[in-house]
Amino acid sequence: MANPGPVVIGAMQGASCFGPAYEFAFILERALPDAKMCDRVPMTFVMFELYVGHLGLDGVGDTKSMLESAIRNRHIKWISNAKVEKIKVDKLSVSEIAENGSVKQAHELPLAYAMLLPAFRGVAAVCDIEGLTNPRSFILANTYQRNPVFQEIFLVGV
């Protein structure tokens, strides 16, 4: 609030829990009128999801239209299917990806503040164990939530 300017909120490629980014955008948007800064803090929501409201799950119910409407009504711009290329102190470089995998459009977003969820990784204690984890160190599981190699390991949660 001490240095108002353009804000970019979203998730880096590889993040897997998108709700906090949406929550942060809505909390900030709600705080701006109280600080009398609505006109000095334009927001852009950047996500590598295919569309607003995808949530890493291809949507949940009608999240696409509900979240898109909520973001539009709050005058937050968005770029979906985006790959963050470079982050500098005052600028974020983003490539918007087309359906065929090519760059549809490059964006240079001015920046006073950014909150981007990082790519998630598994814990170091299990990384690089053949048959237990994938390259991002997440435990592998079959349809029964059991590791196919280490049969005594079951998984719970997302």
C-alpha positions, 0 to 999 in steps of 0.5 A, spaced: 500 500 500 505 504 501 507 504 493 501 502 489 502 500 482 500 494 477 499 487 481 500 480 478 497 475 482 497 467 479 500 461 479 507 458 476 507 452 471 507 446 476 503 449 481 497 444 483 493 448 488 490 454 485 484 456 490 489 461 494 491 465 488 484 466 487 483 468 494 488 473 495 486 476 488 479 477 492 482 479 498 486 485 495 481 487 491 476 488 497 482 492 501 483 497 495 477 501 496 478 502 504 485 504 502 482 509 496 487 506 491 482 502 486 484 506 481 492 506 482 492 498 483 490 495 476 490 487 477 492 482 472 491 474 474 496 470 470 495 462 470 497 456 466 490 453 467 486 453 460 481 457 463 479 461 469 476 456 474 479 450 472 482 449 478 487 444 476 480 439 476 477 441 469 473 445 473 468 443 479 461 444 477 460 451 474 467 454 477 468 457 470 463 461 469 462 463 476 469 465 477 470 468 470 464 473 472 467 474 479 473 476 476 470 480 471 466 484 475 472 486 480 475 489 473 481 484 474 484 482 467 486 475 466 491 471 462 490 463 462 494 458 459 500 462 460 507 461 462 511 465 466 518 466 462 521 472 466 520 476 473 524 482 474 523 487 479 518 492 475 516 487 469 513 480 468 514 476 462 508 471 460 507 467 454 500 465 452 500 458 449 495 456 443 492 450 443 497 447 438 503 449 444 505 455 440 506 462 443 499 465 441 501 472 444 507 475 449 505 479 454 510 484 458 506 486 464 508 492 469 509 490 476 509 493 483 507 487 486 506 480 485 504 474 488 505 467 484 504 460 487 510 456 486 511 450 483 510 444 488 515 439 489 515 433 493 519 432 500 527 431 499 526 425 504 523 421 498 526 424 492 530 420 487 527 413 489 526 409 483 519 406 483 517 411 489 517 418 486 516 421 479 521 426 477 518 432 481 518 427 487 511 426 488 509 419 490 507 414 485 500 411 486 495 406 482 488 406 482 488 403 489 492 409 492 498 404 493 505 405 490 506 399 485 513 398 487 513 399 494 506 395 496 506 397 503 506 405 502 499 407 501 497 415 499 491 419 502 489 426 500 490 430 493 
